[in-house]
Structure formats: structure tokens, C-alpha cells
Amino acid sequence: MTAAARVVADRYELSALIGQGGMGQVWAAYDRRLDRRVAVKLLRPDRLAGETADELRGRFVRECRVTAQVDHPGLVTVHDAGAEDDDLFLVMQYIDGTDLAHHLATRRPYPWQWAVAVAAQVCAVLSAVHAVPIVHRDLKPGNLMIRADGSVTVLDLGVAAVMDTDTTRLTHTGTPIGSPAYMAPEQAMGGAVGPYTDLYALGAVLHELLTGTVPFEGATVLGVLHRHLYEQPVPVRGLRPEVPTELEALVLRLLAKDPQHRPAHAQEVYAVLAPLLPTASGSAAPAATLDPTRPFLRPLAPWPDHAATPAPRPDMPARPPAPETGADERAWSPLDVAAAVDEVKRLLGEGRITQAVDTLGAILPAAAALHGDRSKVVTTLRRLYATTLMDDGQYRRALPELRRLAEERTTDKGAADLEALRFRYEAAQCLEQLGEAAVALTEYRALLPYFANQYVQPDPRLALEIRRRIGHLLLTLGDRAGAHGVLVGLLQEAQMLYGPGHAFPGEIRRTLHWLGQVR
């Protein structure tokens, strides 16, 4: 069987290769079951360093489940995901349009009003995904599609996260995952990423749209990333004087080296862009021009070519059926608590984490009524609830649960209690995932003396992991010297504990090597 004739999961018939990158391929495909055209991305897990195939598959399914929960018209719809043979596959809505890189290449100079319209639509998407929170990690023109009606669709949400871990992992070649031309300094240095990382990439995209070139170019990847770390971009009005001054100022803020000097969130960026958008009184260009201002000039207007082409479009499938009745719709009484716990165990065993979260949230009031709010049964259920929320990527909901558990345990057992410390550690992880780098760093530093004490914490691996996170957060916050000092000391101890060939010290070595090259 040829590659073009391959059928994935006994359902998706690959027809034509439409994209290819360092970690996978994108195929146009046919969904035999629902009789529609789809796009299938095949990922290559062998390109990832330091992780077993089973670990990667498990994380892949988790990330796809989390990203599929985000509902926004500017995101490509995820239909299916799984693993087959040596490949991971992601089945997505087929988008009829052109990617922004090609759109820009064929329309130079790019009208600055078009650049504003593109960026505003991307901000709307980022606002939705950052609220989850999800960080795209690889925002670039090749991952933005301009559809026939001028709307922008963001591709590959979560794919970089699937090929990544909680902090940016390096590939076998020592290069951070992502696209160097649009990569934020903290991502290039292997630091913790957050919503601020995507905003930097958006600034690089905007700079390219307005000037025709990316902010920093170089003969090598290292050269490009060095310039991201140490050089200031050329203000866009030096190349395009007609660009509004407020737009130039926004690009410079987005490209700030320190994440804390960038806009606070995507909504703030949109607020700056909104007054620069074309007014509804303007005239939209014909659909054939793929004008990205059209959604603002004529929101939700029919496409002009529909009267001439009334046939259904294969890239616009019907609305999916309503989900089956889930556990969250059932009301649990105090007498059903034991049955509910069994239901949660079953759901978790089947990988239905979202339903398990809903069930746990529903039974907690009943369990508290039966056993008491501070009872061991309720505390155990709340602990499982918080852990399951984290497993489901719902860090914003997990954080207050963990903080409450930590506070109650500290009150009962003292600040050095191992269970209280673990609750605080998981809360710090939530803060890190939510982009609160400075707050997370403070909490990790406060926890480290406890976890480094062998009488309190007999497992030295957790203390090393906290130090690794501290080093990455220091990189994120621009303290490269401090990060270097933390990681050098950590490497020696990690090699003694794990051995030099283990993935943990290997990752630290690559980060230090990278840090030394760009200093």
C-alpha cells in the first residue's frame, strides 16, 4: 500500500500531502464514516527527546482532549485523535483557504489595515485559549489560515504542547521546539512558557506583516535566537511611515524581552487594535481577495460566491450531534456517595476525565452533608477532585481547591507536614501553567527548604524537580545568570542520583549548553 492510499484508524483515507514539517505531515483525507473531507496530521514521536512512546501517547491524548474543549470560531475543529503503529494522528476540520505566509508573499506591501484585522482576530482566539489555560507555543504565519470569507483560523493549537512538556523541551539536536523567527526569549532559553510567550510571537507576526520581514534574521538558528535575546527590533515606522504610531508602539511592547513588560493579556492587545479596525461603513473586497477586514466590515454576511456555487462545501461539516448524557447531569444523594466514587473510578479507568471531574464536583456536597466538610472521606474526595482537574488541564479551577486543602492541612498538622507541602507544590504548578511566573517562583523558593530536608521529604527527586522549575522560571523572567547558577549545581546532583545517561540530567545539560552558546 502506498502512502497516499493509507487508511488511518480504518476510517480516514489519506489522499494528498498538503504540509510537512520537522515533526510531522498534514494530509488531505476522506472520512469514510461521515462522508466528508478532513485534514489528518501525523506526528513523529521519535523526534522527541527523553520520553517513552507510552508516555507521549498518554500526554498526546490528554492534550487533544483539553484543546478540543475550547470552542471558538477562530480555531480549527478537532474531530478525532489517537495512535496507530508508530504514528500519533490528529483529525481536524479541513480549512479551505491559504496560510498567512502565502497570503503575505502574494500581497506585498501588506495593507496595515489588513495586519490589524489579522492580529485582532488572533487576539480573540488567544483570549479564549489562554483562559483554559493553553499556550500555543508556535504561533506563526504558517499556522494561521485566511479563509475565503476573510476570517482567520488558528491551526495546531496544542500540537506544540503535545510535543513539549510543562516547560519547553529540547529536541535531540538541542534546539527548542518552535519557530526561531517568532520565538520569545524565555522559550528560546528553555524557560517556562505562558500566555506572554504567544503575545511575543504575535508581535513578531505583526512586525512581519507591517514591514515584510521578521524582526530578527540571521544565517543560523543560533544567530536568530541571539538577536531575539539581546537586540531591539527596528521600529516599523522606520520602514513603513504610514503605519499609525500607536500600532508601532504596540508591536514594540509585544516584542519586549521581559514578559512582564508586554501587554498583560490578549484582551489588552485587542483593545489597542480595535480603534484601528476599519469601520462597518467601509466596503468589503470581493471574497476572492481573501480580505481579512471583511469580518469587521460585514460580520456574518453571506459569501458573495455562494449564489454562483450553491453546492455544499466539504470543509464546512454539519454541526456535530449533542454529546451523550454525562455524569454531570445526575444528582447524587448522600446515600449514593459510595456508588458515585465507584462511578468516578470507572470513568477514570476509561480515560473519561472530564466526566469524572463533573461527577466529583456533583458528589462533594452530598458527601459533605453525610460525613462532614472536614471529614477524611470528603478531604480524600476533594484531593481526588483537585488532582483530576489538573489531569484535565483545568488549572484555574484546581488552584483554589489546592490552596484550600493546603491551608486546612497546615492548620491541622503544621507548615512542615508533607501532605500540606504537596498541596502547595501542586498549587505552584497551577500558577506556573497559568502564566504567573513570578508568583510561582516565589512559592517554589519557599517550598524548596522543606523538600530538600531528607527528614521531611525522603524522596530527593522532588527537590531536584523543584530546582529545575526554579531555573526555568528564572530564565522566563530574564535572570539568566541566576538560572545558570541553579542549573549548574542541579546538574551535578542529578547525575549522581539518576546517572549521566538519564533524561533528567540530559535535559539540564542541553539547556546549559544552549545557555552557554547564546550568552
N, C-alpha and C positions, 0 to 999 in steps of 0.2 A: 504493500500500500504506500503510495506517495504521500508526502507531507500535505499536499493540497487536498488529498482525499481523506485525510484523517478525520475520524469522528470522536469527539471528546465526550466522555460520560454517556456513551450510547445515545447521544441526543444532538450535539452541536457539530454540524458538518463544516469543517474549515474549507474556505473557498479561495481566498486571496490574501496574501500578506500585505497589510497596509501600514505597518510600522514596526520598527526594530530598534532596540537599544541594548545597553550593556547587560541588562538583567532579564530581558525577555523579548517576546514578539507579540504583536497585535494582529489578529486575523479577522477579516470579514467572514462571517459564518451564518449558517442557516439553522434555526431552531426547528427540528423536525416535529416536536410535540405541539408547539403553538403556532407553527407555520408563519414565522417571522424572521427578519434579518436581525442579527445581533453582532456584537463585537466580542471576541474572545481574546483575553490576554493570557499568555503562557509565561510564567515566571520560572527563572532558573535558580533554584535554591543552592546549587553548587557554587554560585558566585558569592555566597555569604560566608564570612569567616566565623569560626568559633561557635557553631551551633549545630546540633544534630538535626537530621531530617525530621524526626518526630517532633522536636521542639518547634521547629519552624512551621510545620504543618498546623500544629495546635495554635500557634500565635497567628498564623495566617487566617484561620477560621474565625478566631476571636476578633481580629481587626476588621475583617469583612462584615461580621455581624454588627459591630459598633458603627461602621461607616454607613451600613445600609439603613440605620435608624435615622439618619439625617435626611429630612425631607425638604428639598429646596429646588425650585425650577432651574436654578443655575448649576445644578450638579447632574452628572450623568447617572442614570438609574442603574443600580446593581441588581441583576436578576438571579445570579447563582454563583457559587464558589465551591471549590473542592480540590482534591488531589487525585492525580491519575498517573500511574507509573512514577517517573522521576520529575514530573511537572506539577506545579500548582496552577490552577486555572481560575480565571475571574471572567464571568459572563456579564456583559454590560449592554445597555441600550446603544444601538447603532446611531451615531450622530451624522447627519447629512450636512456637511459644511466644509470649512477649511480651517486649519490651525492658524493661530495668530502669527506665527513665524512666517508662514507663506503669505498671509494676508498683508503683513507689513512689507515683505520683499517685493510684492507686486504693486504697492501703492506708496511710493516714496515721492515727495515727503508725506508722511502720515499727518493728516489734519489734527491739530492739537485738540479740537473738539471731540474727535474720534477717540483719542487717547484718554480723555476724561471719561467718556462714556464706557469704554472698556474697563477702566480702573474702578468706576463706580459699581459696575455690575459684579466685578470680582470682590469688591468690598462687601457687597450684600451676601455673597456666598461665604466669605471668610467669617463674617459676623455670625452666621448660623453654625459653621463647623467649629469655630473656636469656643462657642458656648457649650459644646458637648463635654469635654474639650477634645478636639482633634487638631493636630498640626499637619499641614500638607507636606512640608519639608522639601518639595521640589517644584515650586511654582515657577513657571517659565512659559514663554510663548508657545512652545511645543505642547504644553499641557492645557492650553486654552483654545477652545474651538469657537469660531464665529459661524453661527447657523444662518440659514437663508433669510430668516426674519431679522437678522442683526443681533440676536441675543447671544450672550457669551455663556459657554458651558465649560465648567472646570472638570478636567479629567484627572484620573489617577489619585483621587482622594484616598488616603490610607495605604496605597501601594508602597510608598516610601517607608511608611511606618511598619508595614509587613516585612520589608527587607531590612528593617532597622530594629533597635531596641529602645528602651526608655531614654537613652541618650545616643547620640549618633555613633553608630558602629562603623569601623573602617573596613574596607574591602581587603582582599588578600594582598592587593598592591599597596596598601597603606593610604588610599585615597578616600576621603569622606564620601558617604553616599549623598548624591545630589548633583546639581549642575554648577560648576565653578563660577560661571559668569553671573549667576544670580544668588550665590551662596553668602549668607550672613557670616560675619566674623566668628560668632560663637559656634556656628555649625562647622565652619572650616577648622576650628581648633579642637573639635571634639567635645565642646561644652554642651550643657543641657539646652535643648531647643524649646521654643514656646511660640505663642501667637506672634510675638515680636519678630521671630525668625521669618515668618511668612510676610510680615509687613516690609521687612528689608527686601525680600525678593520682589514684592510688588513695586517697591521703589526702583529696583533695577529694571523691571519690565517697563515702567513708566518712562524712565530715562531713555531706554532704547526706542520706545515709540515716539518720543518727542525729538530725539536727536539722530536716530538712525543707527546708533552704536550703543553697545552696553557700556556701563560706567567704567569698567576696567578691562583692558585687553592685555594679552601677553603671549609670548611664544610657547610657554609651558603652563601646565596647570598650577605648579608652584608659583610661577610668576604672577598669575592672575590672582591667586588667593593672597599672596603677599601684598598686592596692591589693595585688595579689599580690607586687609588688616591695618595698613599703615598710611594709605594715601586718601586724599579727599577727592570726591568726584568733581568734574568740571561743571559749573552751574549751567543749566540747559539754555538760559537766555544768551549765554556767550556763543551758542551755536544756532539758536532759533530766537531772535529778538522779539518775535511776535507772541511768544508764549507769555501768559499772564504772570506777573510777579508772584502772586500767591501760589500758583501751581509750581513754579520753580522752588519756592520756599518749602512746599510740601515734599517734593522729591528729595531735597537735601535733608529734611527731618527723617524721612523714611530710611535714608541711607546712613544715618548716624551709626558710628561704630559701637557705641554703648547702647544696649537695648532700652535702658531707662530714659534715653534722650529721644527715642522715637515716639510717635503717637501712642497713646495708651491702648487703643483698640481700633478695630476696623470701622466702628461707627464714627469715631472721631475723624478718620480719613474721609469717610463718605460725607460728613458734614462740611468739610473743606471743598470737596468736589462738587457738591450739589449746586451751589450758585453758579458754577461754571458750565453746567449742563445746558444743552440747547433747550429753548422753550417750546412748549407744545404748539405755538403758533407758527413754528418753522415748517418747512416742507421736507418730508422724508424722501430719500433717494429711492429709486426702484429696488425691488428685492434683489435683483441680480447683482447689485453692487455690494451686497453684504454690509450695509451701513450699520455700525454698532450704535449710532444715535437713534435709530428708528424706534427701539422700545420706549424711549423717553418722549419722542415726538408723537408717536401714535401707539400708546400702550394697548396691548392685546388686540390690535387691529388685525383683520384677516390678511393673509399674504396675498399680494396682488396677482400672483400667478396661479392661485387656486381655481379661478374660474376657467382658465385655459387648461389646467391639469387637474381634473376632478378626481382622478384615481387615488385611492388611499396610499399614504406614504408608508413604506415599510419601516422607517425609523421612528414612527410615532405609534407604538402599540397602544391597544386599548387599556383603560385603567385596570390595574390588577384587581383580582377579587378581594373582598374584605377578608381579613385574617380570621381564622377559626377562633371560636370562643376560647379564651385563655384562662389561666388560673386566676388572673387578677379580677375576673368578673364574678368569682364565687365569694360569698360572705361566709366567713368562718366563725363558728360559735366557740366559747371556751371549751366545750366538750370535744370539739373537733381538733384540738391543738395537736395531739399525737398523730392523727391522720394527716394533718397538714404538713407536719415535719416529714412524714413518710413521702408525701407528695413532692416536697422540696427535694428530697434525696433522689427521687425518681427523675425529676426534671433535670437536676444537675448531672445525673448519670447519663442522660440522653443529650447533654450539651445545650439544653434549652434554658440558658442562664437568665435571659430577660424575663421569662415566665416565672422562674424561681425567685427572682427579685420581687416581682409583683406579689407572689404568694407570701413571701416572708413579710413584706410590708403590710399585707392584709391580716396576717395572723398575730402580729405583735400586740395589737390592742386586746385581742381575746386572751392571749397568753398572760398579759399583764393583769387583766381582770381576774384570771383564775389563780395565778401564782404570786402576784405582786410585782410591782415595777422593778424592784431591786433584787428579785429572786434569781437564783442560779440558772433556772430554766430560761427566764427572759433575757438575762445577760448573755447566755450562750446563743440564743436566737438573734439578739442584736449584733453579736460578734459575727455570726454567720451572715447576717444581712449586710453588714459593712464590707466584709470580705467579698461577698458576691457582687456588691455594687462595684467594687474595684475591678473584679474579674470582668465585669460587663463594661468597663471603661467609664462608669458614671462617677467620676472623681468628685464632682461638685456636690453630689448627694452623699457620697461616702464620708467626706471631710467632717461635717458636723456630728455624724454618728461616732466617728472615731475619737473626736475631741471629747465628746460626752463620756464615752467609755473610759478614756484616759483620765479624765477629771475624777470620775467616780472611783476608779481603781486606786488612783493616787490618794484620795481622801481616806479610803479604807485600809490601804496597805503601805502607803508611803511612796515618796518620789523614786526610790530605788527599786521598786517592785518590777520584776521582769515583764509581767503582763502589761502593766501601765506603760512601760518604756516601749514595748512593741506597738501598742496603740498609737503612741506619739510618733514612732518611726513611720508607721503606715500613713498617718496624717501628713507627715512631712513629704512622703512620696506623692500624696494627692496635691499638695501645694506645688511641688515641682512640676507635675503634669499640667496643672492649671496655669503655669507660666509665672508663678510667684517666686522667682528665683532667689531674691534677696531674703524673703521670709523663710523659704525652705532651707537656705544656707544657715541662717541663724539657728533654726531648730536642729539641724543635723549637728552643728557645732556644740549645741547644748547637750545633745544625747551622747555624743562620742565618748566622753569620760566614763559614762556608765557602761557602755558596751565594750569599752576597752578594758574594763575591770573584770578579770577572769573569775572573781568570786561572785560577781553579779551575773555576768554573761559568760557561760562556759564555752560558747561557740565563737572562736576568733574570726570566723569567716564574715560574720555580720559586721564586726567592727571594720574590717577591710572594705566591705561594700560601702559603708557609710563614708569612709575616707575617699573612696573612688567618686562617690556622688559629690562630696565637697570639692574635690579637684575639678570636676566637670562644671560645677556651678561657678567656681572661681573663674574658669575660662569664659563662661557665659557673661559674667559681669565685668570682664576685661582685665582681671588681675592675673596676667599670665605668669608673672614671677611667683606669685603665691601658689598658683596651680602647679607650676613646675616643682616647687619645693615639696608640696604634698605628694605628688605622683612619684617623685624620685624615692622618697622614703617608703612609699607604699609598694613600689616595685620590689624592693629588696625583701620585704616581709612576705609578699605574695609568692615570690619564687621559693622561699623557704617552706611555706605552707603547702602550696599546690604543686611545686616543681616547675622548672623553666618552660616545659612544653605545654602547660595548661593554657586554656583560652583566656583566663582572667589576667595573668601577668602578660600574656601576649598582647592583649588589647592595650594595656598600660604602656608597654614598650612602644607600640605603634604610635600612640598619642604623644609620648615623649619624643620619639623620633621626628614626628611631624612638627611638634612644637620647636624642636631644635632647628629644623630646616627653615622655618618661617620667621624666626627671631631676628 
